Amino acid sequence: MLAKVHAFVLQGIDARRCEVEVDHAEKAEAGPKPTIVGLPDTSVKECVDRIRAALFNCGYGWPMGRLVINLAPADLKKEGNALELPIALGILAVCRVLTTDRHKRFLVAGELALDGRVRPVKGALSMAMLARELEMEGVIVPEDNAAEAAVVPGVKVYPISSVSELVGFLNGMLDLASYRIDESSIDPATAAAGMDFAEVRGQELAKRALTIAAAGRHNVLLLGPPGAGKTMLCQRLPSILPALTRQEALETTRIYSACGLLPRGESLIRTRPVRAPHHTASGPSVIGGGSIPRPGEVSLAHNGILFLDELPEFPRHVLEVLRQPLESGTVTISRAHSSIAFPARFMLVAAMNPSHSGRGTLDPRQATATELVAMERYMSRVSGPLLDRIDIHLEVPAVTYRDLTSKVTGTSSQQMRDQVLGAIGRQRERFNKEEGGNTMTNASMGKKELESHCILDDASQLLMKQGMEELGLSARAFDKVRKVARTIADIEGAETITAQHVSEAIQYRLLDRKW
């Protein structure tokens, strides 16, 4: 007898349809264990013993004779625990425990415990998206995965806690209601704002630069001595970013779901992710990889912030792999058997000391010759092409005693957020009008948009010419300055870019200066 069950496997963060076929030859001589074919990995091969124990403990027994389990398509590597419940369901079908063929209308996933309980799996959100694409009636998932799968509209989600419950549901003996989610509980606009910039003493110039960075989604590098507040400033940056849209929340959640990092009980990532890998992190952990490619920190920071503290302490090869995603917003991992692209559109926020000792200033008029040599040696750990891709280079000076003891509250996150939201509103109105509804920020403008929206008047062009000649700006830096100037104009509500906007934008290219 032959039975078929619809399941899925993850390829990157995308769900691919997998058909589980179970063939039972009753009169054949029983082998040592069922044969699994279709490129299963070790975790799939060893699931047979767990399935046998689970079915015995639930009172269903085990079929005599030969069992062949085929996982199609045969050219796709199968890994993980999501196929255990579909395989068990196929075995129950050939044993005639299932009296209907209702299971053919669902995608099924789950890991089995020895007592028949169903444990959660990775990628339930991608599975629900696949079910909608295939126009299936719904999905059958473990209880712990029901909330994340239910955020996909138009898909019925049936949570299962045990094999016995699943058999009762498919045989029509148990009526299960589809899982419904409270839309108000997953609205990203209601997420908590986080820490407040008002807690940071002084550093008003830094707050201004971070407001510009957040408004245009520009990459930013903070340079300053230890204790100046660089980390505090970066930690509070999410509080002024706009809330995730529903589409952005789904994209981000899909990555975390595929990695098994979605917090238990959470159905949707509602706040922009902030990833802060340690400087000892390896290249694959940051960019993604492995024999079966998995997302790295840059993909986990998609639609959020990648914070690299002590930037020069990261290995050179780790920093260099950031160059592609900073430009394209995606990471492509190539292997002999496949090539997988992961989304990685993030805002890079980095911090570093001016030298290994932490002392020094970027102003050559105030630094000694020894300090200049030490700073140049330390900063050379970060390549010029990577620095060229960072829009804003900002010096964060040490906090003065007057600022530390002042009772005057500085600029708050709410004040900065109001400016950011106003600028982003203008960008969305501008780009949606042209691009037919695709949201775009100033940092992601291409050549066409630059020529349309970053037109410089005569005074601005003169400033740019001086900047190119005196600072040695590259062609990429020239475009970065125009993008930042456009964001400054958006914050002030100006339709055109003026020389004042260009002048401020040039000041944020500190590391392009010739010492």
C-alpha positions in Angstrom: 0.0 0.0 0.0 1.2 3.5 -0.8 0.5 6.7 1.2 1.4 10.3 0.4 1.7 13.2 2.9 2.5 16.8 2.0 5.4 18.3 4.0 8.1 20.9 3.6 11.8 21.4 3.9 13.7 24.6 4.3 16.2 25.9 1.7 17.7 28.9 3.2 14.7 30.7 4.6 12.3 29.6 1.9 10.0 26.6 2.3 10.1 24.0 -0.5 7.4 21.4 -1.0 8.3 17.9 0.0 6.1 14.9 -0.7 6.6 12.1 1.8 5.7 8.7 0.1 5.5 5.6 2.3 5.2 2.2 0.6 4.4 -0.9 2.7 4.8 -4.4 1.3 2.9 -6.6 3.8 4.1 -10.0 2.4 7.7 -9.0 2.0 10.3 -10.1 4.6 10.8 -7.5 7.2 14.1 -5.7 7.1 16.2 -4.4 10.0 14.5 -1.0 9.7 12.6 1.1 7.1 14.6 2.4 4.1 14.6 6.2 3.7 15.6 7.6 0.3 15.7 11.1 -1.2 18.9 12.6 0.2 18.1 12.5 3.9 20.7 13.7 6.3 21.6 11.9 9.6 18.9 13.7 11.6 16.2 12.4 9.2 17.6 8.9 9.0 17.7 8.4 12.8 14.1 9.7 13.3 12.7 6.2 12.5 13.5 4.9 16.0 11.7 7.9 17.6 8.7 7.4 15.3 8.5 3.7 16.2 8.6 4.4 19.9 6.0 7.2 19.6 3.6 5.0 17.7 4.0 2.1 20.1 3.5 4.4 23.1 0.3 5.8 21.5 -1.1 2.3 21.0 -0.8 2.1 17.2 1.9 -0.5 16.9 4.3 -0.9 13.9 3.6 -2.5 10.5 5.1 -5.8 9.7 6.9 -6.2 6.3 9.1 -3.9 4.3 8.7 -0.1 4.5 10.2 2.3 2.0 10.0 6.0 2.7 10.7 8.4 -0.2 11.3 12.1 0.2 10.6 14.0 -3.0 12.1 15.9 -4.8 15.1 13.5 -4.7 17.7 16.2 -5.6 17.0 18.4 -2.5 18.9 17.7 0.7 16.5 17.0 3.6 17.5 18.0 7.1 15.9 18.9 10.4 13.1 17.5 12.5 10.0 18.8 10.6 9.6 15.6 8.6 9.0 13.3 11.6 5.3 13.9 11.9 4.6 13.6 8.2 6.5 10.3 8.1 4.6 9.0 11.1 1.4 10.1 9.4 2.3 8.2 6.2 3.0 5.0 8.3 -0.3 5.4 10.0 -2.0 5.7 6.6 -0.5 2.5 5.2 -1.5 0.8 8.5 -5.1 1.9 7.8 -5.3 3.8 11.1 -6.4 6.8 9.1 -9.9 6.2 7.7 -10.0 9.3 5.5 -7.7 11.0 3.0 -8.2 14.4 4.7 -4.5 14.7 5.4 -3.9 15.3 1.6 -5.4 18.8 1.9 -2.8 20.0 4.5 0.9 20.7 4.9 2.1 18.8 8.0 5.2 19.4 10.1 6.4 18.4 13.6 9.0 16.7 15.7 7.9 13.7 17.7 8.7 12.9 21.3 8.9 9.2 22.4 5.6 9.5 24.2 3.8 10.8 21.1 3.9 14.5 21.9 4.6 16.9 19.1 7.5 19.4 19.5 8.0 22.7 17.6 10.0 23.0 14.4 11.8 25.7 12.5 10.3 27.6 9.6 6.6 27.4 10.4 6.0 30.9 9.0 7.6 30.0 5.6 5.6 26.8 5.7 2.3 28.8 6.0 3.4 31.0 3.1 4.1 27.9 1.0 0.6 26.5 1.9 -1.0 29.8 0.7 1.0 29.7 -2.5 0.0 26.0 -3.2 -3.7 26.8 -2.3 -3.8 24.1 0.4 -6.7 24.0 2.9 -4.3 24.8 5.8 -1.3 23.7 7.8 -1.0 21.3 10.7 1.7 22.4 13.1 2.8 21.9 16.7 1.1 24.1 19.3 4.2 26.2 19.9 4.4 27.1 16.2 0.7 28.0 15.7 1.1 31.7 16.6 3.8 32.4 14.0 2.1 30.4 11.2 -1.2 32.2 11.9 0.2 35.7 10.9 0.0 34.6 7.3 -3.5 35.7 6.1 -5.7 33.3 4.2 -4.2 30.1 5.8 -6.0 28.0 8.4 -3.6 26.8 11.1 -4.5 23.7 13.2 -2.3 23.3 16.3 -1.5 19.7 17.3 -0.1 18.5 20.7 0.1 14.8 20.1 -0.1 12.1 17.5 -3.4 10.8 19.0 -4.9 14.3 18.7 -3.9 14.4 15.0 -5.4 11.0 14.2 -8.6 12.0 15.9 -8.8 15.2 13.9 -8.1 13.6 10.5 -10.6 10.8 11.2 -13.3 13.3 12.0 -13.6 12.1 15.6 -12.2 15.3 17.1 -13.2 18.8 16.1 -10.4 21.3 16.2 -10.8 25.0 15.6 -8.2 26.8 13.5 -5.9 29.1 15.5 -6.8 32.8 15.4 -4.5 35.6 16.3 -5.3 38.9 17.9 -4.3 41.4 15.2 -3.9 44.2 17.8 -1.3 42.1 19.7 1.0 41.9 16.7 0.8 45.5 15.5 4.4 46.7 15.2 3.2 50.3 15.9 2.4 49.3 19.5 5.9 48.0 20.3 7.9 49.6 23.1 10.3 52.4 22.0 13.3 51.4 24.2 15.9 53.6 25.9 15.8 57.4 25.6 18.5 59.7 24.2 17.7 62.1 27.0 19.7 59.9 29.3 22.9 60.7 27.3 24.7 63.7 28.7 25.9 66.2 26.2 26.8 64.9 22.7 24.2 67.1 21.0 26.2 67.1 17.7 26.3 63.3 17.8 22.5 63.2 18.4 22.1 65.4 15.3 24.2 63.1 13.2 22.3 60.0 14.4 19.0 61.8 13.6 20.2 62.3 10.0 21.4 58.7 9.9 18.1 57.3 11.1 16.1 59.6 8.8 17.8 58.3 5.7 18.9 54.9 6.9 22.6 55.9 6.4 25.5 53.8 7.7 27.4 55.6 10.5 30.7 55.3 12.2 31.4 56.9 15.6 35.0 57.6 16.6 36.0 58.7 20.1 37.9 57.9 23.3 36.6 55.3 25.8 33.8 56.6 28.0 32.6 59.2 25.5 29.2 57.6 25.2 29.5 55.8 21.8 27.9 52.6 22.9 25.1 54.5 24.8 24.3 56.5 21.7 24.1 53.3 19.5 22.0 51.5 22.0 19.4 54.2 21.8 19.3 54.5 18.1 16.3 52.0 17.7 14.1 54.4 19.8 14.1 56.9 16.9 13.6 54.5 14.0 10.2 54.2 12.5 8.1 51.2 13.4 8.3 48.1 11.2 5.7 47.9 8.5 3.7 44.6 8.4 5.6 43.4 5.4 9.0 44.2 7.0 7.9 42.4 10.2 7.0 39.3 8.1 10.3 39.4 6.3 12.3 39.7 9.5 10.2 37.0 11.3 10.7 34.6 8.5 14.5 34.7 9.0 14.2 34.2 12.7 11.7 31.4 12.3 14.0 29.6 9.8 16.9 29.9 12.3 14.8 28.7 15.3 15.4 32.1 17.0 11.8 33.3 17.3 11.1 33.8 21.0 8.7 31.2 22.4 5.1 32.5 22.4 5.9 35.3 19.9 4.2 35.3 16.6 5.9 38.3 15.0 9.0 40.3 15.4 7.5 43.7 16.1 10.7 45.8 16.8 13.6 46.4 14.5 16.3 43.8 15.3 19.6 45.0 16.7 22.4 42.5 16.3 25.8 43.1 18.0 28.2 40.3 17.3 31.4 40.1 19.3 34.7 41.0 17.6 35.8 37.3 17.8 32.9 36.3 15.5 33.9 34.2 12.5 33.2 35.1 8.9 30.4 32.5 8.4 28.6 33.6 11.6 28.5 37.2 10.4 27.8 36.7 6.7 26.1 33.3 6.8 27.2 29.9 5.5 27.8 26.3 6.5 27.6 23.1 4.4 23.9 23.8 4.3 23.8 27.6 4.1 22.2 29.4 7.0 21.7 33.1 7.6 24.3 35.1 9.5 24.2 38.2 11.6 23.8 40.5 8.6 20.6 38.7 7.7 19.4 38.6 11.3 19.8 42.4 11.2 17.6 42.7 8.1 15.3 45.8 8.4 17.2 46.7 11.6 20.7 47.6 12.9 24.0 45.8 12.8 26.2 47.2 15.6 29.9 46.6 15.4 31.6 47.8 18.6 35.4 48.2 18.5 35.4 47.9 14.7 39.2 47.5 14.1 39.3 44.6 16.5 37.2 42.5 14.0 39.4 40.3 11.8 40.1 41.9 8.4 38.4 39.1 6.4 35.2 39.4 8.5 34.9 43.1 7.8 35.6 42.7 4.1 32.6 40.4 3.6 30.3 43.3 4.6 31.1 45.1 1.4 28.6 43.2 -0.8 25.6 43.4 1.5 26.2 47.1 2.2 25.8 47.7 -1.5 23.2 45.2 -2.7 21.2 44.4 0.5 21.5 40.7 -0.1 24.0 37.9 0.7 24.6 35.1 -1.8 26.0 31.9 -0.4 27.2 29.6 -3.2 27.9 25.9 -2.7 28.5 23.0 -5.2 24.9 21.9 -5.0 23.1 25.2 -4.8 23.3 29.0 -4.4 21.1 30.7 -1.9 20.4 34.4 -1.4 19.5 35.8 2.0 18.1 39.3 2.5 20.5 41.6 4.4 19.3 45.2 4.1 20.5 46.7 7.4 21.8 49.9 8.9 25.5 49.5 9.8 26.4 51.3 13.1 30.0 51.0 14.1 32.1 52.5 16.9 35.8 52.6 17.4 38.6 54.4 19.4 41.0 56.6 17.5 43.9 54.4 18.5 44.7 51.2 20.3 45.3 53.1 23.5 42.1 55.0 23.1 43.8 58.4 23.1 44.0 60.8 20.2 41.9 63.3 18.2 41.1 63.4 14.5 42.1 67.1 14.4 45.7 67.1 13.1 46.2 70.5 14.6 45.6 69.2 18.2 47.3 65.8 17.8 51.0 65.1 18.3 53.1 63.4 15.7 53.2 60.2 17.8 49.4 60.2 18.2 48.9 60.7 14.5 51.1 57.7 13.7 49.4 55.5 16.3 45.9 56.5 14.9 46.9 55.9 11.3 48.3 52.5 12.3 45.1 51.6 14.2 42.7 52.8 11.6 44.5 51.0 8.8 42.9 47.8 10.2 39.7 49.0 8.5 40.1 49.1 4.7 39.4 52.2 2.7 36.7 50.6 0.5 34.7 49.6 3.6 35.0 53.1 5.1 34.0 54.5 1.7 30.7 52.7 2.0 29.9 54.3 5.4 27.9 57.5 4.8 28.6 59.4 8.1 32.0 59.5 10.0 31.4 61.3 13.3 33.9 62.2 16.0 32.4 61.8 19.5 34.6 63.8 22.0 35.0 63.1 25.7 32.1 64.4 27.8 33.0 67.5 29.8 32.5 67.9 33.5 30.0 70.7 32.8 27.8 68.3 30.7 28.0 65.5 33.3 26.8 67.8 36.1 24.3 69.8 34.2 20.7 69.6 35.2 19.5 70.5 31.7 18.0 67.6 29.9 19.3 67.1 26.4 17.4 66.2 23.2 15.1 63.3 23.8 14.2 60.4 21.6 10.8 61.7 21.0 12.1 65.0 19.6 14.5 63.1 17.4 11.9 60.6 16.4 9.5 63.4 15.3 12.2 64.7 12.9 13.0 61.3 11.6 9.3 60.4 10.9 8.8 63.7 9.2 11.8 63.1 6.9 10.8 59.5 6.2 7.2 60.6 5.3 8.6 63.0 2.7 10.8 60.2 1.3 8.0 57.7 1.0 5.8 60.3 -0.7 8.5 61.2 -3.1 9.6 57.7 -4.1 6.2 56.0 -4.0 4.9 58.5 -6.4 7.6 57.5 -8.9 8.2 53.9 -8.1 4.5 52.8 -8.0 4.4 52.0 -4.3 7.9 50.7 -3.5 9.2 52.3 -0.4 12.7 53.7 -0.7 15.0 55.6 1.5 17.6 58.2 0.6 20.5 55.8 1.4 19.2 53.3 -1.2 18.8 55.7 -4.0 20.3 54.6 -7.3 21.9 56.8 -10.0 18.6 57.7 -11.6 17.1 58.9 -8.3 20.3 60.8 -7.5 20.1 62.7 -10.7 16.3 63.5 -10.1 16.3 64.4 -6.4 19.8 65.5 -5.5 20.3 68.4 -7.9 22.9 70.9 -6.7 22.8 74.6 -7.3 25.9 76.7 -8.2 26.9 77.3 -4.6 26.5 73.7 -3.7 28.5 72.5 -6.7 31.4 74.9 -5.7 31.4 73.3 -2.2 31.4 69.8 -3.6 34.3 70.7 -5.9 36.3 72.0 -3.0 35.5 68.8 -1.0 36.6 66.6 -3.8 39.9 68.4 -4.2 40.8 69.0 -0.6 39.4 65.8 1.0 40.1 63.5 -1.9 36.5 62.2 -2.0 35.9 59.2 -4.3 33.0 59.0 -6.7 31.1 56.8 -4.2 31.8 59.4 -1.4 30.5 62.1 -3.8 27.2 60.2 -4.0 27.1 59.6 -0.3 27.5 63.3 0.4 24.6 64.1 -1.9 22.4 61.5 -0.3 23.1 62.8 3.2 22.5 66.3 2.0 19.1 65.2 0.7 18.2 63.7 4.1 19.2 66.9 5.9 17.0 68.9 3.5 14.1 66.4 4.2 14.5 66.9 7.9 14.2 70.7 7.5 11.3 70.2 5.0 13.2 71.8 2.1 12.3 70.9 -1.4 15.8 71.6 -2.8 19.3 71.0 -1.5 21.2 74.1 -0.5 24.9 74.9 0.1 24.2 74.7 3.9 23.0 71.1 3.5 26.0 70.1 1.4 28.4 71.8 3.9 27.0 69.8 6.8 27.1 66.6 4.8 30.7 67.1 3.9 31.6 67.6 7.6 30.5 64.0 8.2 33.3 62.6 6.0 36.0 62.9 8.6 38.1 59.9 7.5 38.4 61.2 4.0 40.5 64.1 5.2 44.2 64.1 4.2 46.3 64.3 7.3 
